[in-house]
């Protein structure tokens, strides 16, 4: 049966059928829309959930990194504290011990040198009169029973005959420096305090004794240059200066200052030259003995950083030992 047949027989039924068909279509369309909407919404939910998860993961990573950094900082702080404790317990303690030992030895050395100089001054260097009996073979003095007395001059009288020359040198040292003076002449000027120390060394100590350091190696070397210049006036080429300093750097400083103060060259420093540098006291003693054997005069200079003086050095007629202060010796030990 066809639609035409239905329409011909019953038009109301045809209307009812059209309405039902249209309702069915609208329902199908609405169902499709709802299903599409349902399909779309889960996608949005999934996207929002994935973003939240990513942000949470990033936050968790940041928190974990922060915690690890905090732990590392704490570990580094503990290591820093341990290192500081080690430094405080080891380095400062050792430096204090070294300073105490140096100070104690310096006090001992200063006292020993002072006692030695005092004992030397108290010694009766003038010998007792020697009575010489006349020889029975001496016909000329058979009837003359005279007593011949041999006098040994005191140590302080050693440079008394040369006092005028030494005093004139002192006067020239106070004048303006002569930068073009002849070699072995002092080209610098000295203070009055330096002149007083040199005067005491010549006329009270007799050219042998310990002097208090002037505060630095440069000042000590400048004062020594003045002594060398005066001894050069007195003895000419018949004396040689021997400098003792146990470090090459110290000897280099001595050489530079003396070279500048006396107008010398490198050729003036050597075994056969006017100034010889030594790092060990044995070499100084051996060289001084050899000079005396050749009827020459050794002049020994001992650096202020030397903590001891060998006893054989004290037997020679010309020597000066600079006694450095505690701070000066300690600073010199730190630099080396």
Backbone bond lengths (Angstrom), bond angles and torsions (degrees), N, CA, C in turn:
res aa  C-N    CA-C-N  psi(-1)  N-CA   C-N-CA  omega(-1)  CA-C   N-CA-C  phi
1 X - - - 1.453 - - 1.501 107.91 -
2 X 1.340 121.03 135.63 1.454 127.53 -175.25 1.486 111.02 -103.15
3 X 1.374 115.26 175.39 1.464 120.51 179.02 1.505 111.77 -69.11
4 X 1.287 116.09 -33.61 1.468 118.55 179.70 1.486 110.63 -63.88
5 X 1.308 113.20 -36.53 1.448 116.00 -179.89 1.494 109.76 -68.09
6 X 1.309 118.75 -38.09 1.463 121.13 -179.73 1.489 109.81 -67.49
7 X 1.348 115.85 -41.67 1.461 118.68 -178.14 1.508 111.36 -67.62
8 X 1.258 113.71 -33.18 1.457 114.77 -179.71 1.506 110.40 -72.36
9 X 1.215 117.19 -39.14 1.465 119.17 -175.60 1.509 110.36 -78.25
10 X 1.518 119.04 -44.66 1.469 119.66 -173.09 1.538 109.16 -146.42
11 X 1.318 117.43 102.46 1.465 120.82 -178.81 1.510 112.79 -70.57
12 X 1.300 121.43 -28.80 1.485 123.23 179.78 1.518 111.35 -67.86
13 X 1.304 112.36 -39.97 1.468 115.29 176.55 1.509 111.48 -63.59
14 X 1.261 116.30 -32.84 1.478 118.81 178.30 1.498 110.98 -65.29
15 X 1.296 118.60 -40.15 1.468 122.42 178.47 1.518 110.68 -64.56
16 X 1.272 116.03 -43.36 1.461 121.37 -179.63 1.531 110.54 -62.15
17 X 1.311 113.52 -39.99 1.462 118.14 179.84 1.529 111.53 -65.68
18 X 1.317 116.77 -41.36 1.482 119.95 178.60 1.516 111.59 -62.59
19 X 1.312 116.03 -40.46 1.477 119.68 179.47 1.521 111.63 -64.14
20 X 1.325 112.69 -42.86 1.487 115.22 -179.78 1.529 111.51 -64.36
21 X 1.329 114.60 -38.35 1.470 118.43 178.85 1.538 111.21 -63.34
22 X 1.316 115.09 -43.62 1.491 119.44 179.73 1.513 111.11 -65.40
23 X 1.345 115.31 -38.81 1.493 117.46 178.28 1.519 111.30 -64.22
24 X 1.312 112.83 -39.94 1.479 116.20 178.55 1.536 112.02 -62.31
25 X 1.296 115.54 -39.73 1.480 118.84 179.62 1.513 111.94 -65.79
26 X 1.341 115.16 -41.57 1.485 117.56 179.75 1.510 111.02 -64.62
27 X 1.332 115.33 -38.58 1.469 118.94 178.42 1.536 111.28 -64.04
28 X 1.325 114.01 -41.55 1.475 116.87 179.19 1.533 111.92 -64.10
29 X 1.331 114.21 -39.57 1.483 118.17 179.47 1.519 111.20 -64.69
30 X 1.354 114.46 -42.72 1.475 118.43 179.90 1.519 111.10 -64.89
31 X 1.343 115.66 -39.10 1.471 118.56 177.67 1.519 111.61 -62.83
32 X 1.342 115.17 -41.81 1.470 118.26 177.50 1.517 112.17 -59.94
33 X 1.358 113.78 -42.75 1.481 117.64 -179.65 1.528 112.43 -62.85
34 X 1.358 113.83 -41.27 1.473 118.04 -179.07 1.522 110.76 -66.32
35 X 1.360 113.91 -40.43 1.473 116.74 179.39 1.525 111.82 -65.28
36 X 1.348 113.33 -37.93 1.474 116.55 178.02 1.521 110.73 -65.29
37 X 1.346 114.84 -42.03 1.470 117.95 178.70 1.515 111.26 -63.09
38 X 1.339 115.49 -38.85 1.461 119.38 178.50 1.523 110.81 -64.92
39 X 1.354 115.68 -37.53 1.457 118.65 178.44 1.523 112.23 -67.83
40 X 1.309 116.95 -32.29 1.470 120.91 -177.46 1.514 111.75 -76.09
41 X 1.344 115.48 -42.17 1.480 117.81 -174.73 1.510 113.71 -62.13
42 X 1.326 121.07 -40.42 1.473 118.74 177.83 1.505 112.81 -60.69
43 X 1.344 116.04 -34.02 1.468 117.82 177.97 1.505 110.51 -60.88
44 X 1.375 115.64 -43.81 1.462 118.53 178.98 1.519 111.06 -62.80
45 X 1.327 116.88 -39.14 1.462 120.19 178.91 1.524 111.15 -62.68
46 X 1.364 114.19 -42.50 1.459 118.22 179.39 1.520 111.49 -62.36
47 X 1.352 116.44 -41.52 1.458 119.72 -179.18 1.520 111.04 -64.42
48 X 1.359 116.09 -43.41 1.473 118.44 179.85 1.505 110.70 -65.83
49 X 1.304 118.13 -38.90 1.469 120.33 179.03 1.524 111.02 -65.50
50 X 1.297 119.36 -39.98 1.469 121.02 179.99 1.530 111.08 -66.60
51 X 1.304 118.68 -38.43 1.469 121.64 177.11 1.527 111.53 -63.90
52 X 1.330 116.09 -43.10 1.465 119.57 178.17 1.525 111.20 -63.32
53 X 1.323 114.09 -42.05 1.458 116.83 179.54 1.529 111.53 -62.96
54 X 1.332 116.26 -41.98 1.472 119.92 179.16 1.519 111.11 -61.98
55 X 1.331 116.12 -45.75 1.471 119.44 179.52 1.514 111.39 -62.80
56 X 1.331 116.98 -38.62 1.464 120.04 178.45 1.531 111.12 -65.67
57 X 1.335 114.57 -40.74 1.470 117.60 178.56 1.526 111.57 -63.74
58 X 1.327 116.71 -42.17 1.468 120.24 177.71 1.522 110.53 -61.94
59 X 1.327 116.14 -42.25 1.454 120.10 179.35 1.530 111.45 -63.62
60 X 1.338 114.60 -42.35 1.463 118.18 178.06 1.540 111.45 -62.84
61 X 1.340 116.40 -40.35 1.463 119.43 178.03 1.529 111.92 -62.21
62 X 1.332 115.04 -43.13 1.461 119.36 178.82 1.523 111.88 -62.47
63 X 1.315 115.44 -42.21 1.468 119.59 179.86 1.536 110.22 -64.31
64 X 1.345 115.82 -43.19 1.467 118.82 179.91 1.534 111.10 -64.81
65 X 1.342 116.18 -40.61 1.459 119.10 177.40 1.521 111.27 -63.95
66 X 1.308 116.01 -40.36 1.464 119.84 177.84 1.528 110.61 -60.69
67 X 1.347 115.30 -45.41 1.467 119.02 179.58 1.522 111.18 -61.55
68 X 1.347 116.97 -42.07 1.463 119.18 179.49 1.531 111.68 -65.58
69 X 1.358 116.42 -38.68 1.458 119.39 177.58 1.526 111.50 -64.62
70 X 1.317 115.95 -40.62 1.464 119.56 178.34 1.521 110.45 -62.08
71 X 1.337 116.77 -42.14 1.458 120.41 178.35 1.537 111.24 -62.78
72 X 1.354 115.85 -43.84 1.460 119.43 179.21 1.528 111.28 -62.64
73 X 1.341 116.17 -39.90 1.466 119.75 178.75 1.526 110.62 -62.67
74 X 1.346 115.92 -42.94 1.461 119.30 178.86 1.533 111.02 -63.31
75 X 1.340 116.04 -41.06 1.458 119.06 178.75 1.528 111.62 -63.67
76 X 1.341 115.62 -42.09 1.457 118.93 178.13 1.529 111.66 -64.47
77 X 1.328 116.73 -38.05 1.457 119.49 178.20 1.523 111.59 -64.13
78 X 1.326 116.01 -41.18 1.468 119.01 177.92 1.530 111.01 -64.52
79 X 1.355 116.35 -41.30 1.468 119.04 177.32 1.524 111.15 -63.23
80 X 1.339 115.82 -40.05 1.457 119.79 178.43 1.529 110.79 -61.34
81 X 1.335 116.78 -43.91 1.460 120.14 179.07 1.522 111.33 -62.94
82 X 1.348 116.41 -40.48 1.458 119.52 179.09 1.532 111.63 -64.24
83 X 1.352 115.77 -41.79 1.470 119.30 179.01 1.525 110.58 -64.01
84 X 1.357 116.30 -41.63 1.456 119.07 178.58 1.521 111.71 -63.22
85 X 1.338 115.91 -38.81 1.465 118.94 176.98 1.528 111.17 -63.18
86 X 1.353 116.02 -42.58 1.465 119.45 178.85 1.516 111.47 -62.37
87 X 1.350 116.06 -42.86 1.469 119.82 -179.90 1.525 110.23 -63.74
88 X 1.343 115.18 -44.72 1.458 118.50 -178.36 1.523 111.66 -65.66
89 X 1.328 115.97 -38.07 1.462 119.40 -176.99 1.520 112.73 -79.48
90 X 1.344 117.89 -30.95 1.462 120.53 -175.13 1.523 112.56 -97.90
91 X 1.346 116.71 -62.08 1.467 119.90 -171.40 1.529 111.93 -65.55
92 X 1.358 115.58 -49.72 1.456 117.57 -178.13 1.524 111.15 -65.55
93 X 1.318 115.30 -39.02 1.456 117.91 178.80 1.516 111.67 -63.27
94 X 1.337 115.32 -44.40 1.461 118.23 179.16 1.518 111.65 -65.93
95 X 1.337 116.39 -41.42 1.466 118.48 179.55 1.522 110.82 -63.96
96 X 1.338 117.18 -37.99 1.464 119.27 177.14 1.523 111.05 -64.46
97 X 1.330 115.91 -41.83 1.465 118.55 178.30 1.523 111.60 -63.15
98 X 1.351 115.33 -42.32 1.465 118.78 178.68 1.525 110.52 -62.50
99 X 1.351 116.02 -43.49 1.466 119.69 -179.88 1.529 110.78 -62.59
100 X 1.343 116.62 -41.33 1.464 119.41 179.14 1.526 111.38 -64.80
101 X 1.344 115.76 -42.45 1.466 118.84 179.82 1.526 111.58 -64.88
102 X 1.337 115.43 -43.69 1.470 119.07 179.48 1.518 110.69 -63.52
103 X 1.330 115.46 -41.77 1.457 119.17 -179.85 1.521 110.83 -64.22
104 X 1.348 116.18 -44.74 1.456 119.43 179.63 1.519 112.20 -63.07
105 X 1.340 115.64 -42.48 1.462 118.67 179.91 1.516 111.37 -68.03
106 X 1.353 116.12 -36.12 1.463 119.61 178.64 1.525 110.50 -65.09
107 X 1.341 116.07 -42.79 1.458 118.70 177.79 1.528 110.77 -62.67
108 X 1.347 114.78 -40.78 1.466 118.13 178.44 1.531 111.10 -63.62
109 X 1.343 116.36 -44.43 1.457 120.00 -179.20 1.522 111.22 -64.41
110 X 1.344 116.38 -43.97 1.462 119.54 179.58 1.524 110.93 -61.99
111 X 1.334 115.19 -44.95 1.466 118.23 178.91 1.513 112.22 -63.89
112 X 1.359 116.32 -40.04 1.459 119.15 -179.84 1.526 111.40 -64.62
113 X 1.347 116.13 -42.23 1.460 118.97 179.51 1.526 111.52 -67.20
114 X 1.334 115.98 -38.62 1.458 118.52 178.03 1.530 111.19 -64.92
115 X 1.347 114.90 -44.22 1.464 117.88 177.96 1.520 111.17 -62.48
116 X 1.346 115.13 -39.52 1.453 118.57 179.59 1.522 111.72 -62.80
117 X 1.349 115.88 -45.66 1.472 118.72 179.90 1.525 111.08 -65.09
118 X 1.350 116.49 -38.42 1.463 118.77 177.95 1.528 111.57 -65.45
119 X 1.338 115.48 -41.72 1.458 118.50 179.04 1.522 111.78 -65.19
120 X 1.345 115.13 -37.08 1.466 118.23 177.72 1.520 110.94 -64.78
121 X 1.343 115.89 -40.47 1.460 118.73 178.73 1.532 111.72 -65.79
122 X 1.344 116.56 -32.70 1.463 120.32 -178.46 1.530 112.68 -80.00
123 X 1.327 115.85 -15.30 1.463 118.03 -179.03 1.527 111.08 -64.32
124 X 1.263 115.50 142.25 1.459 120.89 176.30 1.532 108.30 -83.95
125 X 1.318 112.62 85.28 1.451 117.00 -178.01 1.530 112.80 -74.19
126 X 1.329 115.17 -19.52 1.466 118.43 175.21 1.520 107.65 -80.70
127 X 1.282 116.47 113.63 1.466 120.27 -174.80 1.527 111.31 -69.90
128 X 1.304 114.07 159.57 1.451 120.07 177.75 1.536 109.73 -66.70
129 X 1.284 115.71 149.75 1.478 118.63 179.15 1.520 111.75 -57.66
130 X 1.296 114.13 134.11 1.465 120.30 178.70 1.527 108.47 -104.19
131 X 1.269 113.49 120.87 1.473 118.84 -179.59 1.531 108.36 -90.69
132 X 1.298 114.69 119.75 1.459 120.94 -179.51 1.527 108.69 -103.27
133 X 1.284 115.66 115.83 1.470 119.56 179.07 1.521 110.18 -78.55
134 X 1.302 116.53 142.72 1.473 119.10 178.95 1.519 111.22 -66.86
135 X 1.294 113.00 142.74 1.455 118.50 179.55 1.529 110.03 -75.51
136 X 1.295 115.44 138.92 1.479 116.34 177.13 1.518 113.15 -65.53
137 X 1.333 115.90 -18.16 1.456 119.18 178.75 1.527 113.11 -83.14
138 X 1.317 114.02 -13.21 1.465 118.34 -179.09 1.522 108.00 -85.36
139 X 1.348 116.40 100.60 1.458 121.21 -176.48 1.516 112.25 -70.16
140 X 1.354 116.62 -28.86 1.451 119.54 -175.68 1.522 112.00 -71.31
141 X 1.392 117.35 -27.50 1.445 119.43 -174.92 1.526 111.97 -115.05
142 X 1.306 116.41 28.04 1.456 118.68 179.25 1.516 111.61 -69.08
143 X 1.304 116.28 -35.58 1.455 120.44 -176.94 1.532 112.93 -93.29
144 X 1.346 117.26 -5.65 1.471 120.33 -177.65 1.533 109.19 -111.05
145 X 1.309 116.28 105.35 1.475 121.66 179.16 1.532 109.06 -94.94
146 X 1.295 116.03 70.10 1.469 121.57 -179.27 1.525 109.99 -90.38
147 X 1.291 114.50 153.09 1.474 121.31 178.59 1.528 108.88 -105.31
148 X 1.327 115.68 119.74 1.472 120.52 177.48 1.528 108.67 -92.92
149 X 1.321 116.84 122.41 1.461 122.77 -178.04 1.517 108.82 -107.82
150 X 1.346 116.57 126.99 1.458 122.01 178.71 1.519 107.56 -103.30
151 X 1.294 117.26 121.16 1.463 123.13 -178.60 1.522 110.01 -108.16
152 X 1.338 115.98 132.40 1.465 122.01 175.36 1.519 107.70 -101.62
153 X 1.326 119.35 124.58 1.467 120.06 -177.84 1.528 111.60 -64.63
154 X 1.337 116.91 149.60 1.469 122.11 178.20 1.527 109.74 -68.45
155 X 1.346 114.40 160.13 1.464 119.49 -177.41 1.520 111.85 -61.88
156 X 1.332 116.51 -36.52 1.470 119.98 -178.86 1.525 112.45 -70.94
157 X 1.351 117.23 -14.18 1.460 120.96 -179.13 1.523 112.42 -92.76
158 X 1.356 117.11 7.18 1.462 119.63 -174.70 1.517 111.94 -59.69
159 X 1.343 117.08 -45.54 1.469 121.20 -175.72 1.528 112.45 -101.23
160 X 1.345 117.16 14.37 1.464 119.40 -179.34 1.528 112.05 -61.62
161 X 1.339 119.24 -40.77 1.479 117.96 178.89 1.531 113.19 -64.73
162 X 1.318 117.80 -24.73 1.472 120.81 -177.92 1.521 112.11 -102.22
163 X 1.321 116.35 19.99 1.475 119.52 -174.60 1.521 111.80 -61.73
164 X 1.303 117.19 -38.95 1.470 119.98 -177.47 1.531 110.65 -64.09
165 X 1.331 117.59 -43.42 1.472 120.43 179.70 1.530 110.77 -64.53
166 X 1.330 114.98 -42.69 1.476 118.75 -178.07 1.519 110.41 -66.09
167 X 1.335 117.32 -42.21 1.465 120.29 -179.65 1.529 111.31 -64.21
168 X 1.324 116.75 -36.79 1.472 119.08 178.25 1.531 110.51 -66.52
169 X 1.326 116.63 -36.43 1.471 119.60 175.86 1.529 110.74 -64.22
170 X 1.346 116.37 -40.89 1.469 119.86 177.32 1.531 110.41 -58.62
171 X 1.316 116.42 -42.65 1.463 120.09 -179.11 1.527 111.01 -63.92
172 X 1.332 117.20 -39.15 1.475 119.54 179.87 1.529 111.26 -70.22
173 X 1.327 117.68 -29.14 1.466 120.46 179.35 1.525 111.91 -68.30
174 X 1.337 116.98 -26.09 1.460 120.11 -179.83 1.520 112.61 -78.95
175 X 1.324 117.51 -15.72 1.461 120.94 -178.01 1.531 110.71 -78.02
176 X 1.315 114.80 -178.01 1.458 120.34 178.56 1.529 109.95 -64.03
177 X 1.316 117.80 144.04 1.469 119.27 -178.35 1.525 112.08 -65.17
178 X 1.313 114.92 140.76 1.463 121.59 178.45 1.534 108.07 -105.73
179 X 1.327 116.32 98.47 1.459 120.95 -175.47 1.531 112.83 -74.20
180 X 1.328 117.06 -8.76 1.458 120.23 -178.67 1.527 111.20 -116.43
181 X 1.318 116.32 23.68 1.463 119.67 179.07 1.526 109.82 -69.86
182 X 1.337 115.25 164.87 1.456 120.40 -179.71 1.527 110.03 -65.93
183 X 1.340 117.53 156.96 1.472 119.55 176.22 1.527 110.92 -58.24
184 X 1.311 115.15 147.46 1.467 125.41 -178.28 1.527 112.35 73.84
185 X 1.339 117.60 5.57 1.461 121.84 171.21 1.532 108.29 -103.18
186 X 1.317 116.59 140.16 1.463 120.26 -178.22 1.522 109.90 -66.49
187 X 1.334 115.68 123.61 1.466 121.40 -179.60 1.521 112.47 -99.49
188 X 1.293 118.04 8.63 1.462 122.92 179.98 1.523 108.86 -123.07
189 X 1.309 116.29 163.51 1.464 121.51 176.45 1.527 109.46 -101.49
190 X 1.336 115.89 154.97 1.457 122.10 -178.08 1.523 110.12 -119.67
191 X 1.336 115.59 154.03 1.459 121.08 176.97 1.532 109.75 -76.37
192 X 1.326 113.84 165.47 1.464 118.64 177.65 1.524 111.35 -64.49
193 X 1.356 116.81 -32.45 1.463 119.56 177.94 1.526 110.96 -65.31
194 X 1.335 117.61 -37.74 1.459 120.97 175.97 1.529 111.22 -64.64
195 X 1.326 116.40 -39.36 1.470 120.28 179.38 1.528 110.03 -64.95
196 X 1.336 116.74 -38.75 1.469 119.63 178.92 1.524 111.26 -64.38
197 X 1.327 116.78 -40.56 1.472 120.20 178.47 1.523 110.65 -64.66
198 X 1.325 117.16 -43.28 1.465 120.43 179.40 1.529 111.03 -65.84
199 X 1.339 116.97 -38.70 1.462 120.64 177.68 1.523 110.66 -61.73
200 X 1.333 116.59 -42.62 1.465 120.53 178.43 1.528 111.20 -65.07
201 X 1.320 116.04 -38.25 1.478 119.84 -178.98 1.527 111.61 -66.43
202 X 1.346 116.47 -38.33 1.460 119.92 -179.12 1.527 112.22 -76.89
203 X 1.333 117.83 -49.92 1.467 120.98 -165.95 1.528 114.04 -101.29
204 X 1.336 118.09 -10.84 1.464 119.71 174.98 1.529 111.89 -111.06
205 X 1.341 115.68 -42.91 1.458 119.52 179.70 1.525 113.10 -87.95
206 X 1.325 116.74 -12.67 1.460 119.18 -179.91 1.514 113.69 70.38
207 X 1.354 117.97 25.07 1.463 121.42 177.02 1.510 114.44 83.31
208 X 1.345 117.24 19.58 1.461 119.31 178.56 1.526 108.28 -152.93
209 X 1.346 115.30 122.94 1.453 118.69 179.82 1.519 111.87 161.86
210 X 1.318 114.25 174.33 1.469 121.98 -179.49 1.520 109.78 -95.11
211 X 1.334 115.44 138.15 1.465 121.73 176.87 1.515 109.57 -119.99
212 X 1.307 115.71 144.12 1.460 119.67 176.50 1.524 109.54 -68.83
213 X 1.322 115.87 136.13 1.458 120.16 -178.33 1.519 110.89 -60.65
214 X 1.328 114.97 146.83 1.466 120.73 179.95 1.519 112.77 -81.06
215 X 1.332 116.71 2.06 1.463 120.76 177.04 1.505 114.67 110.33
216 X 1.317 117.75 -18.57 1.462 120.93 179.01 1.524 108.54 -156.63
217 X 1.333 115.33 159.51 1.463 120.56 179.31 1.524 110.99 -66.54
218 X 1.319 117.28 -31.78 1.465 120.52 179.92 1.530 111.16 -64.28
219 X 1.339 116.92 -43.31 1.470 119.85 179.51 1.522 111.08 -69.48
220 X 1.326 116.77 -38.68 1.462 119.67 178.18 1.531 110.86 -63.57
221 X 1.329 116.33 -41.25 1.465 120.00 179.61 1.528 111.28 -67.29
222 X 1.337 117.27 -35.43 1.467 120.39 178.83 1.525 110.55 -66.77
223 X 1.342 117.03 -42.07 1.465 119.86 176.71 1.530 110.58 -64.55
224 X 1.343 116.57 -39.90 1.465 120.25 177.76 1.530 111.06 -64.00
225 X 1.321 116.74 -34.34 1.467 119.61 177.09 1.527 110.58 -62.43
226 X 1.345 116.76 -37.48 1.459 119.20 175.41 1.517 112.25 -63.79
227 X 1.344 117.28 -41.74 1.469 120.42 177.06 1.525 111.49 -62.84
228 X 1.336 116.31 -42.56 1.473 119.82 179.58 1.527 110.66 -63.08
229 X 1.333 115.88 -39.58 1.460 119.33 -179.97 1.534 111.13 -63.40
230 X 1.337 117.02 -41.59 1.474 120.07 -179.96 1.530 110.83 -68.92
231 X 1.334 117.10 -43.11 1.466 119.77 178.67 1.523 111.29 -63.84
232 X 1.330 116.40 -31.76 1.462 119.20 174.86 1.522 111.53 -64.66
233 X 1.348 117.25 -35.94 1.467 120.44 176.07 1.522 111.17 -66.18
234 X 1.345 116.92 -34.06 1.461 120.44 -175.19 1.525 112.53 -83.70
235 X 1.337 117.66 -41.95 1.457 120.65 -170.98 1.525 114.30 -115.24
236 X 1.318 118.37 -7.41 1.459 120.14 178.16 1.517 112.06 64.53
237 X 1.330 115.89 -128.95 1.463 121.27 -179.22 1.523 112.88 -89.91
238 X 1.317 117.62 8.58 1.459 120.79 -175.58 1.532 113.04 -89.26
239 X 1.314 118.05 10.07 1.459 119.91 176.52 1.529 109.03 -135.51
240 X 1.335 114.96 157.26 1.463 121.84 -179.76 1.533 108.69 -136.01
241 X 1.331 116.56 137.82 1.461 121.96 -179.09 1.525 109.81 -92.02
242 X 1.338 116.37 129.81 1.461 123.18 179.50 1.533 107.90 -118.35
243 X 1.332 116.37 119.20 1.472 121.64 -176.80 1.514 108.76 -109.59
244 X 1.348 115.66 129.96 1.458 122.05 -179.49 1.524 109.70 -112.50
245 X 1.339 116.87 117.85 1.476 123.40 174.01 1.524 106.50 -149.79
246 X 1.332 117.21 126.74 1.471 121.21 -167.04 1.520 114.25 -80.20
247 X 1.330 119.51 4.46 1.461 121.75 178.91 1.530 109.68 -126.92
248 X 1.347 118.31 138.89 1.481 119.87 178.73 1.522 112.41 -59.77
249 X 1.346 117.18 -34.31 1.459 119.39 -179.82 1.524 111.13 -64.37
250 X 1.342 116.12 -39.47 1.464 119.30 178.45 1.527 111.23 -66.13
251 X 1.321 116.21 -42.45 1.470 119.33 178.05 1.526 111.26 -63.62
252 X 1.336 115.92 -37.81 1.461 118.87 177.49 1.519 111.98 -63.32
253 X 1.323 116.38 -37.88 1.474 119.72 177.72 1.525 110.67 -66.89
254 X 1.329 117.31 -41.64 1.472 120.81 176.15 1.527 110.57 -59.26
255 X 1.327 116.58 -45.30 1.460 119.80 -177.66 1.525 111.53 -62.65
256 X 1.342 116.32 -44.06 1.474 119.11 -178.41 1.530 111.67 -63.40
257 X 1.329 117.16 -42.95 1.466 120.00 -176.63 1.524 110.80 -69.43
258 X 1.338 117.06 -44.59 1.472 119.48 179.13 1.521 111.25 -66.15
259 X 1.315 116.93 -36.95 1.464 120.39 178.93 1.523 110.46 -63.25
260 X 1.331 116.03 -39.52 1.463 119.73 -179.96 1.521 111.34 -75.76
261 X 1.339 118.17 -37.87 1.465 121.39 -174.43 1.525 112.44 -77.37
262 X 1.326 118.08 -28.95 1.464 121.19 -176.26 1.525 113.31 -110.93
263 X 1.328 117.63 3.63 1.459 120.44 179.26 1.510 113.08 65.96
264 X 1.337 117.06 42.37 1.457 121.50 -176.55 1.527 111.11 -99.04
265 X 1.313 115.75 172.63 1.465 122.50 174.79 1.526 108.13 -122.26
266 X 1.330 116.08 176.62 1.458 120.08 179.13 1.532 112.23 -63.68
267 X 1.337 116.30 -26.05 1.466 119.41 179.86 1.523 112.17 -68.34
268 X 1.341 116.80 -18.39 1.465 120.21 -179.95 1.524 112.34 -81.88
269 X 1.350 117.12 -1.92 1.459 121.90 179.01 1.532 108.31 -116.67
270 X 1.305 116.23 107.56 1.453 119.51 -178.84 1.515 110.62 175.84
271 X 1.341 117.47 172.70 1.469 120.66 -177.28 1.523 113.95 -57.99
272 X 1.329 117.19 -33.93 1.457 120.87 -177.78 1.525 112.12 -107.79
273 X 1.324 116.90 17.70 1.463 121.09 -178.07 1.528 109.94 -108.91
274 X 1.321 114.53 -172.22 1.462 118.52 -175.18 1.515 114.46 -73.72
275 X 1.354 118.71 -27.24 1.462 122.69 -178.25 1.521 108.37 -128.91
276 X 1.334 115.85 131.49 1.462 122.11 179.42 1.531 107.73 -122.99
277 X 1.341 116.21 133.99 1.466 122.50 -177.55 1.531 109.37 -104.18
278 X 1.343 115.98 135.56 1.454 121.65 -177.72 1.525 109.88 -131.39
279 X 1.345 115.49 143.53 1.463 121.56 173.42 1.525 112.58 -99.28
280 X 1.348 117.30 -17.33 1.463 121.58 -177.47 1.519 109.82 -126.46
281 X 1.344 116.95 141.56 1.475 119.42 -178.34 1.518 113.09 -66.91
282 X 1.349 118.27 -26.28 1.458 119.43 -179.95 1.529 111.77 -61.15
283 X 1.327 115.58 -38.76 1.459 119.00 177.75 1.520 112.32 -65.64
284 X 1.337 116.70 -37.41 1.467 120.30 178.47 1.530 110.12 -63.74
285 X 1.333 116.54 -46.22 1.464 120.51 -177.87 1.530 110.79 -63.60
286 X 1.321 116.44 -43.73 1.465 119.92 179.86 1.525 111.49 -62.80
287 X 1.327 116.26 -43.36 1.465 120.23 -179.40 1.534 110.98 -66.82
288 X 1.328 117.38 -40.57 1.463 120.48 180.00 1.531 110.83 -64.94
289 X 1.333 117.05 -40.77 1.469 119.62 176.93 1.530 111.14 -61.31
290 X 1.322 116.39 -39.97 1.461 120.01 -179.26 1.535 111.29 -66.94
291 X 1.346 116.24 -37.97 1.466 119.34 178.16 1.521 111.29 -65.09
292 X 1.336 116.48 -42.69 1.464 118.77 179.35 1.535 110.98 -65.75
293 X 1.341 115.98 -34.66 1.464 118.70 177.47 1.532 110.98 -64.30
294 X 1.326 117.27 -29.65 1.469 122.41 177.86 1.524 112.18 -91.96
295 X 1.357 116.44 15.04 1.469 123.11 179.37 1.523 111.71 59.47
296 X 1.321 115.84 36.26 1.463 121.95 172.99 1.528 108.95 -113.64
297 X 1.336 115.99 167.03 1.460 120.81 -172.19 1.529 110.08 -112.71
298 X 1.338 119.28 121.59 1.466 121.14 174.96 1.530 111.09 -88.75
299 X 1.319 115.62 139.70 1.464 121.79 173.75 1.529 107.05 -119.11
300 X 1.341 117.49 112.10 1.462 122.91 -172.52 1.524 109.64 -101.11
301 X 1.347 116.34 130.11 1.470 123.30 176.22 1.519 107.75 -118.83
302 X 1.340 117.01 128.29 1.462 122.62 -178.27 1.520 108.68 -113.11
303 X 1.320 116.04 125.39 1.468 122.25 -177.38 1.531 110.79 -64.65
304 X 1.357 115.60 152.67 1.464 120.80 -177.39 1.519 112.77 -68.17
305 X 1.334 117.78 -20.36 1.463 120.43 -179.27 1.527 112.65 -79.59
306 X 1.324 117.81 -10.92 1.463 120.46 177.93 1.525 109.51 -72.97
307 X 1.317 116.38 126.51 1.465 120.96 -175.13 1.514 113.57 -89.87
308 X 1.322 118.27 -3.09 1.457 120.72 179.03 1.518 109.62 -151.78
309 X 1.339 114.99 157.14 1.462 121.79 178.30 1.524 107.22 -124.34
310 X 1.321 116.14 125.31 1.457 120.35 178.69 1.531 110.02 -66.84
311 X 1.321 115.39 137.78 1.472 120.35 -177.35 1.527 112.31 -60.64
312 X 1.345 120.56 -40.12 1.481 118.45 179.27 1.527 113.77 -58.37
313 X 1.330 118.09 -24.98 1.471 119.67 179.29 1.525 110.72 -65.85
314 X 1.346 116.34 -31.22 1.458 120.29 -175.52 1.527 112.92 -69.42
315 X 1.325 118.56 -12.57 1.465 121.06 -178.58 1.523 112.70 -80.74
316 X 1.330 116.97 -17.19 1.465 119.56 -176.36 1.528 110.30 -79.31
317 X 1.323 117.42 153.21 1.476 120.20 -171.06 1.520 114.80 -74.30
318 X 1.339 119.43 -25.96 1.464 121.94 -177.16 1.520 109.64 -127.45
319 X 1.327 117.18 113.16 1.462 120.55 175.19 1.526 108.99 -158.35
320 X 1.322 115.03 150.41 1.459 122.06 176.55 1.524 107.84 -140.09
321 X 1.343 115.45 130.91 1.474 121.83 178.72 1.518 107.85 -119.63
322 X 1.323 116.44 121.36 1.465 121.18 178.51 1.531 108.81 -85.03
323 X 1.332 115.73 124.44 1.472 121.60 178.76 1.520 108.49 -96.75
324 X 1.338 116.97 107.75 1.458 121.55 -177.89 1.518 111.89 -78.58
325 X 1.333 116.01 155.77 1.465 121.21 176.77 1.529 109.66 -74.81
326 X 1.340 115.64 169.38 1.463 120.03 -179.35 1.524 111.24 -61.19
327 X 1.327 116.22 -46.06 1.474 119.52 -178.40 1.527 111.04 -65.84
328 X 1.324 116.70 -36.73 1.470 120.03 -178.81 1.524 110.70 -65.59
329 X 1.340 116.96 -44.01 1.464 120.26 179.98 1.520 110.33 -68.16
330 X 1.336 117.06 -40.71 1.468 120.32 -178.85 1.524 111.32 -65.53
331 X 1.336 117.12 -42.18 1.471 120.58 177.71 1.523 110.70 -64.01
332 X 1.336 116.85 -39.49 1.457 120.31 -179.76 1.529 110.62 -66.48
333 X 1.334 117.80 -37.15 1.471 120.80 177.13 1.514 110.94 -66.14
334 X 1.335 117.91 -38.61 1.472 120.91 179.06 1.516 111.29 -66.12
335 X 1.315 119.22 -38.30 1.460 122.23 -178.84 1.506 112.09 -70.00
336 X 1.306 116.65 -27.50 1.455 119.47 -178.85 1.509 111.68 -100.32
